[in-house]
Amino acid sequence: RESDHRAWTPVTYTVTRQNATIQGLIQGKAYFFRIAAENIIGMGPFTETTKEILIRDPITVPDRPEDLEVKAVTKNSVTLTWNPPKYNGGSDITMYVLESRLIGKDKFHKVTKEKMLDRKFTVEGLKEGDTYEYRVSACNIVGQGKPSFCTKPITCKDEIAPPTLDLDFRDKLIVRVGEAFSLTGRYSGKPAPKVTWLKDDIVVKEDDRIKIKTTPTTLCLGILKSVREDTGKYCVTVENSTGSRKGFCQVNVVDRPSPPVGPVIFDEVFKDHMVVSWKPPLDDGGSEITNYIIEKKDTHKDLWMPVTSSTVKTTCKIPKLLEGREYQIRIYAENLYGISDPLISDEMKAKDRFRVPDAPEQPIIKDVTKDSAVVVWNKPYDGGKPITNYIVEKKETMATRWVKATKDPIFPGTKFKVPDLLEGCQYEFRVSAENEIGVGDPSPPSKPIFARDPIAKPSPPVNPEAVDKTKNSVDLSWQPPRHDGNSKIIGYLIEYQKVGDEEWKQANLTADSCPETNYKVTGLTEGLSYKFRVKAVNAAGESDPAHVPDPVEVKDRLEPPELILDANMAREQYVKAGDTLRLSAVIKGVPFPKVTWKKGDHEVSPKADIEVTGVGSKLEIRNTVHEDGGMYSLTVENPAGSKTVSVKVVVLDKPGPPRNLNVSDVRSDSCYLTWMEPEDDGGSVITNYVVERKDVASAQWVAISSSSKKRSHMAKYLMEGTQYLFRVAAENQYGRGPYVETLKPIKAIDPLHPPGPPKNLHHVDVDKTEVSLVWNRPDRDGGAEITGYLVEYQEDGADEWTKFQTVPMLDCVVTGL
């Protein structure tokens, strides 16, 4: 029976042995048991257990603890943790026993002195550098179980590990005003890192709203009831001796914006509308202003009327006002998180209050030149509206009509350079100001001025120098003065002084006799040295002199001739017939060399124009013909030497006539023409020959070939018996040359041969002094009709035949025998 019950429950089976196993008991319950013996007579009395028996498994010592790990090591301590054994032996664990063994020793020594149920223990008081092994055992009411597996040997020394940081928040965080937020994360490192929180580079301190919680592995910054001032860049720094790690979060605490910044400015006021402006809120609530809400109110009423609720500009036109009424304007700013408190304007009456600008004061005229003047004035009162333009007008003093100086706007400057004045004319100027209302009255006219340049003496000429000299002269050259004094340079005065004298002598008496920047000073004495100086002259007078740096000794200067060839003096020069041939070169040498042009070994053609200047020479032949081609030479010579250059000139022209035109192999329908190339090909390759024929009875030549490159041609398709003339001309890229003709007509007939011998010659009658002969026609007539038969006789025994006569017929009577 159960200990808390009184009723006995029989066991359902009978045993004959002295032991039995009771099944179906409930673990943790306490039971009483009784036993009775039974024989055939009956059951005897029960024997009962004296005390209750608690049902549970058999109790043994616990298994060994598991997962013994070293959590931290320093130079004098070791921290270990472990898990309970898988089986506690059937009884609760009463304590754990931690043991250690110094490496090199055989025995383990108990570390814990008191009962310890925690599964974490820090062994302290160790010696730096010693190495230990650790094991742990569990105990229950039965006793101490098997020890755990030993740890690896652990040397007492400070562990080093760089900090790590794992954050639970992102780079940006948006929070509504009044809400709480927290920044959390986990960290590690050996030795234990120091955790620091910063906001905008300032250390965060705890107060009633700001809480900081840091454990050995976690960190947290919490802020209650956030305000706009909590917006900023937060930074958490985890740092130990090995380094540091940082995490950042930009926290934006958002709210509705603050009111727009006043006062409300009435930019424009009219009788029926106003234009107002304001400044954006100082605090946009952490979110961009999406629009402004503008309302108006007649001060005699309590009702605010909407104007617009969808503008992002800080200016607005207030329409539909009643003239003479006073109005107030109310402006709200709005963002994604709400609408600000309003900005309310002062009262403003709806009426026109602007006018055109006042007239400027009398303008002042400066920097007058021959065609321009600068007009300067002071800004007048703008009439309540900003000035947008100034109008400058001009007129001649004696005229009555004012003319605008420019069509372009003049603003914001208060001066203007008036162009296009006529030199020598007298002008007055006046200025008007313009705003969006209109153009104001003009200023009083300025004092009259004449349009002309202010004149001053010029600056000295620049870099005078002696560029050449002879036994009685010196050539000077210089550059114009840098400043002409606003007046045209009339010319230059040149002066010279004999070295050792004090007097300067004038080389030219008037400036206009030397308008250029060079001059030849003559009449000097050979062998003496002179100083030179040059003055520039304009209408205002003479400039200061500019001196040639060093004295110049007057004597002839010898330089051998030098030729600088132009491009037309290359080795070969080609010119088309009819064009102009130009050959030129720059010539240097002192004294200037004598110039000679030749063609071959002869003088050049009289038609050639030869020009010789102080710096070079040029040969020019107009309307060139082929005969103008040849080898041209230019020779320059002075006492210091001579130099010659040559150029081959080829005049490109049509070729000459072909040579030796010959006709052969005449047939009744063809003949064969041959010729030789022209003596002159015109300076270009013969491209083809043109062959023509003409019936002597006709005046027209007919082309029979125009593209033949050979020097022969078979003239076909002739009419038998017709007489022909032939001619041939050569062509190159410049045209067709003259023709060469056959000297006499050629008759188109086959070639003639003597006829064959007559046939069957015999006599038909004989007399004492004559013989009658007959014969037949020969087999061939030789290509032409037989015109007669020549009859000859010979005495028997003689060597020679004697001509009798020619007869047209096939018979003849020979007489006189």
VEXFI-500949 format. One line per field, with one value per residue (C-alpha): y, z, x; residue number from 1. Coordinates in steps of 0.1 Angstrom, whole numbers. Layout:
N
v = c(Y  ...)
w = c(Z  ...)
u = c(X  ...)
seq = c(NUM  ...)
//
This chain:
817
v = c(0  36  52  78  52  26  1  -28  -38  -75  -83  -101  -132  -159  -168  -200  -186  -164  -132  -113  -83  -58  -41  -10  12  50  65  89  74  57  22  -4  -41  -73  -110  -141  -179  -201  -239  -262  -255  -218  -184  -176  -142  -112  -99  -61  -39  -18  15  29  23  52  40  53  40  26  54  55  81  107  105  127  164  175  203  216  248  275  309  333  332  359  358  348  333  308  309  276  265  231  214  189  152  135  113  124  87  89  116  154  168  181  198  199  192  211  197  209  194  214  201  180  167  135  143  164  187  199  236  242  243  246  231  245  241  268  255  284  289  313  298  327  331  313  320  336  312  280  254  235  208  209  184  184  158  158  145  132  115  83  100  116  105  101  132  149  148  171  204  210  224  261  285  315  346  375  367  393  395  427  440  429  448  434  461  456  490  504  535  557  558  580  585  606  632  617  581  561  544  523  514  479  454  429  431  411  414  406  423  434  465  499  511  548  565  598  621  645  638  647  620  610  613  596  615  610  603  588  554  534  497  477  440  420  411  435  473  495  532  540  574  580  606  618  654  672  679  641  643  637  612  586  567  537  529  496  498  478  477  458  482  497  493  519  518  548  557  589  594  619  628  642  665  690  722  754  784  803  831  866  893  888  913  930  931  946  962  971  979  944  922  919  899  887  868  852  831  793  778  777  740  720  692  670  666  687  713  699  731  763  770  807  823  859  877  910  927  936  899  869  845  833  825  801  815  784  752  739  762  754  790  815  841  843  865  873  880  892  921  950  984  1003  972  961  925  901  871  838  813  777  754  717  686  648  649  678  715  742  769  800  831  861  894  929  946  961  982  972  1003  1013  1027  1027  1052  1057  1066  1102  1120  1114  1144  1160  1134  1138  1131  1114  1098  1116  1104  1112  1087  1079  1094  1078  1091  1087  1094  1088  1063  1082  1073  1042  1051  1021  995  984  1002  977  999  1033  1052  1073  1099  1122  1151  1176  1210  1229  1201  1197  1160  1136  1101  1069  1060  1023  999  975  976  995  979  977  1000  1038  1046  1039  1044  1061  1050  1062  1100  1121  1135  1173  1176  1190  1168  1169  1138  1130  1099  1085  1056  1029  1005  981  1011  1031  1055  1085  1121  1126  1143  1178  1178  1174  1200  1201  1183  1180  1145  1144  1124  1139  1144  1139  1135  1100  1077  1072  1048  1012  994  1017  1000  1003  976  985  1009  1020  1043  1074  1063  1043  1026  1029  1009  1010  1001  1025  1039  1019  1049  1073  1099  1094  1111  1097  1096  1122  1108  1107  1130  1114  1131  1121  1132  1127  1109  1135  1164  1179  1191  1169  1174  1167  1141  1152  1186  1176  1146  1140  1134  1101  1085  1049  1032  1032  1059  1062  1088  1100  1125  1109  1108  1074  1061  1083  1069  1084  1082  1082  1089  1089  1109  1102  1132  1137  1167  1173  1175  1154  1124  1119  1105  1068  1062  1036  1016  1018  1042  1031  1033  1045  1021  997  963  933  902  875  870  847  834  823  805  808  777  785  780  743  720  716  741  731  758  753  770  803  807  831  818  833  827  846  846  867  881  892  906  938  957  945  920  924  902  882  859  835  807  781  800  829  859  853  861  898  890  882  909  911  930  937  952  958  925  901  896  882  869  868  855  859  838  811  789  756  774  792  760  753  757  791  803  832  846  872  887  914  920  894  865  851  825  808  786  769  756  735  750  727  744  720  722  703  680  688  670  634  627  607  598  570  550  514  482  501  479  486  488  495  509  508  541  545  575  585  602  641  656  676  658  691  681  653  617  612  596  588  596  609  595  611  607  628  620  645  654  663  692  672  652  620  605  568  565  587  564  546  546  528  547  528  522  500  523  501  504  525  527  512  537  567  590  598  621  611  631  622  643  635  642  646  658  694  690  679  690  700  674  660  651  628  648  634  616  578  558  529  502  468  467  462  434  427  405  370  359  357  321  301  325  313  326  324  338  343  365  374  406  401  376  375  365  356  347  342  364  356  337  368  405  416  433  457  457  448  479  464  438  445  426  420  400  386  374  338  336  372  380  410  414  443  461  463  480  477  466  465  434  396  397  416  417  422  440  451  418)
w = c(0  -5  27  26  21  45  20  9  -27  -35  -59  -89  -90  -65  -59  -44  -39  -10  -32  -56  -79  -76  -109  -116  -88  -92  -89  -60  -40  -6  -1  28  19  38  31  42  37  24  23  15  48  43  46  76  92  74  82  74  66  96  76  43  12  -13  -49  -68  -90  -73  -60  -72  -75  -102  -137  -146  -153  -189  -210  -186  -203  -195  -198  -188  -180  -164  -149  -115  -120  -142  -146  -155  -163  -167  -172  -149  -155  -177  -148  -111  -98  -87  -61  -63  -68  -34  -45  -70  -63  -85  -86  -102  -110  -116  -147  -136  -104  -102  -78  -82  -53  -43  -52  -36  1  8  -7  -42  -63  -89  -121  -125  -104  -105  -92  -78  -62  -90  -100  -133  -158  -140  -161  -147  -156  -141  -135  -117  -99  -89  -54  -42  -10  -21  -27  -52  -88  -115  -124  -157  -185  -178  -195  -217  -199  -190  -185  -162  -182  -194  -225  -253  -279  -299  -293  -314  -317  -330  -331  -332  -349  -384  -395  -394  -370  -371  -339  -332  -304  -271  -281  -264  -283  -275  -291  -281  -291  -280  -276  -265  -260  -237  -214  -209  -231  -219  -234  -242  -257  -276  -292  -318  -303  -268  -240  -232  -195  -177  -163  -157  -194  -206  -193  -200  -192  -198  -189  -197  -231  -239  -241  -242  -245  -238  -241  -227  -240  -268  -277  -309  -291  -290  -328  -336  -346  -318  -315  -293  -287  -274  -265  -247  -249  -283  -302  -305  -325  -332  -342  -355  -357  -370  -349  -362  -337  -359  -350  -366  -376  -356  -369  -399  -391  -391  -395  -425  -452  -475  -507  -527  -516  -540  -536  -546  -537  -518  -521  -488  -479  -448  -438  -433  -398  -378  -371  -399  -374  -389  -421  -452  -453  -477  -480  -463  -454  -458  -445  -445  -422  -425  -391  -388  -388  -368  -397  -412  -450  -468  -495  -504  -487  -514  -518  -510  -518  -490  -509  -518  -536  -515  -540  -538  -513  -508  -512  -479  -456  -432  -434  -413  -428  -410  -421  -411  -420  -426  -428  -428  -390  -386  -389  -370  -348  -370  -378  -378  -396  -386  -400  -435  -455  -491  -512  -539  -522  -550  -577  -603  -592  -586  -611  -604  -596  -624  -639  -640  -672  -670  -693  -725  -758  -794  -797  -761  -726  -692  -675  -637  -615  -580  -573  -567  -545  -561  -554  -532  -558  -568  -597  -626  -653  -660  -693  -705  -732  -752  -775  -792  -774  -802  -809  -793  -796  -769  -782  -761  -757  -758  -762  -737  -700  -676  -642  -614  -620  -618  -646  -684  -712  -740  -774  -810  -804  -833  -828  -822  -814  -781  -761  -731  -712  -688  -669  -659  -635  -642  -619  -626  -621  -649  -659  -637  -647  -662  -644  -652  -683  -676  -683  -721  -732  -765  -779  -784  -770  -743  -759  -743  -756  -767  -748  -764  -793  -784  -790  -816  -832  -861  -886  -914  -923  -952  -954  -953  -939  -911  -913  -881  -871  -840  -828  -822  -787  -763  -757  -785  -760  -776  -807  -840  -843  -870  -874  -859  -854  -857  -842  -843  -823  -831  -803  -781  -792  -771  -799  -813  -850  -867  -895  -906  -900  -897  -882  -912  -933  -914  -909  -908  -881  -900  -914  -933  -919  -946  -950  -923  -923  -929  -899  -873  -845  -840  -814  -825  -808  -819  -808  -815  -824  -821  -820  -784  -791  -790  -767  -747  -768  -771  -776  -798  -771  -785  -808  -844  -865  -900  -926  -953  -941  -962  -962  -988  -1009  -996  -1015  -997  -1024  -1026  -1033  -1070  -1072  -1065  -1086  -1112  -1119  -1140  -1156  -1180  -1214  -1214  -1176  -1160  -1149  -1117  -1102  -1071  -1042  -1012  -1016  -988  -988  -981  -1003  -1021  -1048  -1085  -1099  -1132  -1147  -1175  -1195  -1202  -1213  -1228  -1217  -1208  -1234  -1239  -1230  -1194  -1168  -1142  -1110  -1085  -1051  -1020  -1006  -1036  -1073  -1094  -1130  -1146  -1181  -1191  -1216  -1216  -1246  -1248  -1260  -1227  -1209  -1201  -1173  -1156  -1133  -1108  -1099  -1072  -1068  -1046  -1035  -1007  -1031  -1054  -1054  -1082  -1081  -1110  -1117  -1145  -1160  -1179  -1199  -1201  -1236  -1263  -1282  -1316  -1349  -1354  -1378  -1410  -1418  -1443  -1462  -1473  -1483  -1502  -1511  -1526  -1491  -1468  -1463  -1435  -1418  -1398  -1381  -1355  -1321  -1321  -1313  -1285  -1262  -1245  -1212  -1207  -1218  -1252  -1242  -1277  -1314  -1335  -1371  -1397  -1434  -1461  -1496  -1519  -1533  -1498  -1475  -1443  -1423  -1408  -1376  -1380  -1346  -1315  -1288  -1303  -1283  -1311  -1338  -1366  -1378  -1404  -1422  -1432  -1451  -1480  -1512  -1541  -1566  -1543  -1535  -1499  -1477  -1442  -1412  -1376  -1344  -1310  -1277  -1240  -1209  -1221  -1255  -1291  -1311  -1348  -1376  -1400  -1434  -1463  -1491  -1519  -1523  -1520  -1544  -1529  -1555  -1552  -1563  -1602  -1618  -1655  -1673  -1682  -1717  -1745  -1753  -1785  -1807  -1844  -1879  -1902  -1934  -1947  -1976  -1987  -1967  -1941  -1917  -1902  -1866  -1842  -1804  -1774  -1742  -1714  -1683  -1659  -1666  -1636  -1617  -1645  -1679  -1708  -1729  -1757  -1770  -1779  -1811  -1816  -1842  -1845  -1875  -1872  -1857  -1843  -1806  -1802  -1807  -1827  -1816  -1843  -1827  -1799  -1811  -1791  -1807  -1807  -1842  -1861  -1896  -1893  -1924  -1936  -1934)
u = c(0  11  23  -5  -32  -46  -59  -37  -35  -27  1  -15  7  18  54  68  103  115  118  96  97  69  60  39  51  53  88  90  61  66  52  46  48  35  40  19  27  0  -5  -33  -50  -50  -31  -11  -6  11  46  48  78  87  92  81  102  107  106  136  165  195  219  255  282  277  293  322  313  314  329  355  368  393  375  402  439  460  495  482  447  428  390  372  337  320  286  270  274  249  238  239  239  203  209  213  248  259  291  320  356  382  417  450  484  516  532  562  544  525  497  465  457  423  417  383  382  344  313  309  278  287  301  325  356  386  418  439  473  491  527  533  549  537  518  489  463  428  400  367  345  309  297  263  252  269  303  327  323  350  369  364  389  419  423  453  483  476  505  498  502  481  461  460  432  423  388  359  326  292  265  228  221  226  245  214  184  154  134  103  105  94  102  129  157  187  220  232  259  284  321  351  389  417  425  389  384  372  339  333  302  306  280  295  329  318  317  281  273  244  215  178  171  204  214  246  249  280  287  318  303  275  271  240  232  195  178  143  119  142  144  157  190  196  202  238  265  270  302  310  347  360  397  423  461  460  439  404  372  346  309  289  252  237  206  181  154  126  97  75  94  97  78  91  115  100  93  70  83  58  79  51  19  -9  -46  -57  -28  5  37  51  83  98  127  127  124  156  148  132  125  151  131  129  101  75  54  41  5  -4  -36  -49  -73  -91  -83  -120  -129  -119  -119  -86  -89  -66  -43  -23  -11  12  41  78  90  95  75  39  14  -17  -45  -81  -76  -100  -85  -81  -86  -59  -47  -26  -8  -3  23  29  58  51  72  65  60  36  28  47  33  24  43  19  27  20  -11  -7  -32  -39  -30  -6  26  52  62  88  124  135  157  195  217  237  261  299  318  353  379  369  384  378  350  338  332  324  292  291  260  247  218  185  156  141  104  99  107  142  158  161  177  194  188  218  211  233  229  251  251  234  209  174  168  181  193  197  234  227  197  212  202  226  225  236  265  262  286  286  311  292  307  304  310  321  356  356  318  305  281  258  246  217  205  171  163  137  119  90  65  81  109  116  125  159  187  199  223  260  285  294  325  344  350  388  417  439  473  508  543  552  576  610  615  624  658  675  705  729  720  745  772  795  825  803  769  752  717  697  666  643  608  579  574  554  530  521  506  471  483  496  534  543  578  612  642  676  707  744  775  812  828  846  823  795  773  745  738  705  705  670  654  618  601  578  609  614  579  593  613  646  669  702  725  748  777  798  836  853  873  855  832  798  770  733  700  663  633  596  574  536  513  523  560  592  599  629  658  666  704  721  740  776  795  796  829  822  838  827  817  826  804  807  775  749  719  687  667  629  608  607  645  644  666  639  611  582  559  531  533  516  520  546  580  593  627  637  662  671  706  729  764  782  786  755  767  764  736  739  712  721  704  730  761  742  723  687  660  651  615  627  621  649  644  672  664  684  675  672  665  637  635  601  591  555  536  563  569  587  619  621  630  667  693  691  718  720  755  761  795  812  848  843  835  808  782  762  730  713  678  665  634  610  582  554  537  521  545  560  550  559  588  593  557  558  531  538  520  493  463  430  414  443  478  504  515  547  564  589  583  585  619  602  577  567  582  557  553  535  502  489  489  460  458  435  429  412  399  417  383  370  379  372  397  384  399  408  427  429  442  471  503  523  542  524  489  471  446  417  384  398  378  397  409  404  433  440  461  472  483  495  497  511  493  505  487  490  473  477  507  509  502  526  511  520  536  515  482  482  459  442  450  466  503  509  531  541  516  524  536  511  502  502  522  523  523  493  509  544  556  591  592  564  549  514  513  485  485  463  459  483  471  477  474  497  468  458  442  466  470  490  515  551  562  599  618  654  673  684  718  717  720  696  659  646  614  588  558  531  497  465  451  460  475  501  518  555  568  602  618)
seq = c(1  2  3  4  5  6  7  8  9  10  11  12  13  14  15  16  17  18  19  20  21  22  23  24  25  26  27  28  29  30  31  32  33  34  35  36  37  38  39  40  41  42  43  44  45  46  47  48  49  50  51  52  53  54  55  56  57  58  59  60  61  62  63  64  65  66  67  68  69  70  71  72  73  74  75  76  77  78  79  80  81  82  83  84  85  86  87  88  89  90  91  92  93  94  95  96  97  98  99  100  101  102  103  104  105  106  107  108  109  110  111  112  113  114  115  116  117  118  119  120  121  122  123  124  125  126  127  128  129  130  131  132  133  134  135  136  137  138  139  140  141  142  143  144  145  146  147  148  149  150  151  152  153  154  155  156  157  158  159  160  161  162  163  164  165  166  167  168  169  170  171  172  173  174  175  176  177  178  179  180  181  182  183  184  185  186  187  188  189  190  191  192  193  194  195  196  197  198  199  200  201  202  203  204  205  206  207  208  209  210  211  212  213  214  215  216  217  218  219  220  221  222  223  224  225  226  227  228  229  230  231  232  233  234  235  236  237  238  239  240  241  242  243  244  245  246  247  248  249  250  251  252  253  254  255  256  257  258  259  260  261  262  263  264  265  266  267  268  269  270  271  272  273  274  275  276  277  278  279  280  281  282  283  284  285  286  287  288  289  290  291  292  293  294  295  296  297  298  299  300  301  302  303  304  305  306  307  308  309  310  311  312  313  314  315  316  317  318  319  320  321  322  323  324  325  326  327  328  329  330  331  332  333  334  335  336  337  338  339  340  341  342  343  344  345  346  347  348  349  350  351  352  353  354  355  356  357  358  359  360  361  362  363  364  365  366  367  368  369  370  371  372  373  374  375  376  377  378  379  380  381  382  383  384  385  386  387  388  389  390  391  392  393  394  395  396  397  398  399  400  401  402  403  404  405  406  407  408  409  410  411  412  413  414  415  416  417  418  419  420  421  422  423  424  425  426  427  428  429  430  431  432  433  434  435  436  437  438  439  440  441  442  443  444  445  446  447  448  449  450  451  452  453  454  455  456  457  458  459  460  461  462  463  464  465  466  467  468  469  470  471  472  473  474  475  476  477  478  479  480  481  482  483  484  485  486  487  488  489  490  491  492  493  494  495  496  497  498  499  500  501  502  503  504  505  506  507  508  509  510  511  512  513  514  515  516  517  518  519  520  521  522  523  524  525  526  527  528  529  530  531  532  533  534  535  536  537  538  539  540  541  542  543  544  545  546  547  548  549  550  551  552  553  554  555  556  557  558  559  560  561  562  563  564  565  566  567  568  569  570  571  572  573  574  575  576  577  578  579  580  581  582  583  584  585  586  587  588  589  590  591  592  593  594  595  596  597  598  599  600  601  602  603  604  605  606  607  608  609  610  611  612  613  614  615  616  617  618  619  620  621  622  623  624  625  626  627  628  629  630  631  632  633  634  635  636  637  638  639  640  641  642  643  644  645  646  647  648  649  650  651  652  653  654  655  656  657  658  659  660  661  662  663  664  665  666  667  668  669  670  671  672  673  674  675  676  677  678  679  680  681  682  683  684  685  686  687  688  689  690  691  692  693  694  695  696  697  698  699  700  701  702  703  704  705  706  707  708  709  710  711  712  713  714  715  716  717  718  719  720  721  722  723  724  725  726  727  728  729  730  731  732  733  734  735  736  737  738  739  740  741  742  743  744  745  746  747  748  749  750  751  752  753  754  755  756  757  758  759  760  761  762  763  764  765  766  767  768  769  770  771  772  773  774  775  776  777  778  779  780  781  782  783  784  785  786  787  788  789  790  791  792  793  794  795  796  797  798  799  800  801  802  803  804  805  806  807  808  809  810  811  812  813  814  815  816  817)
//
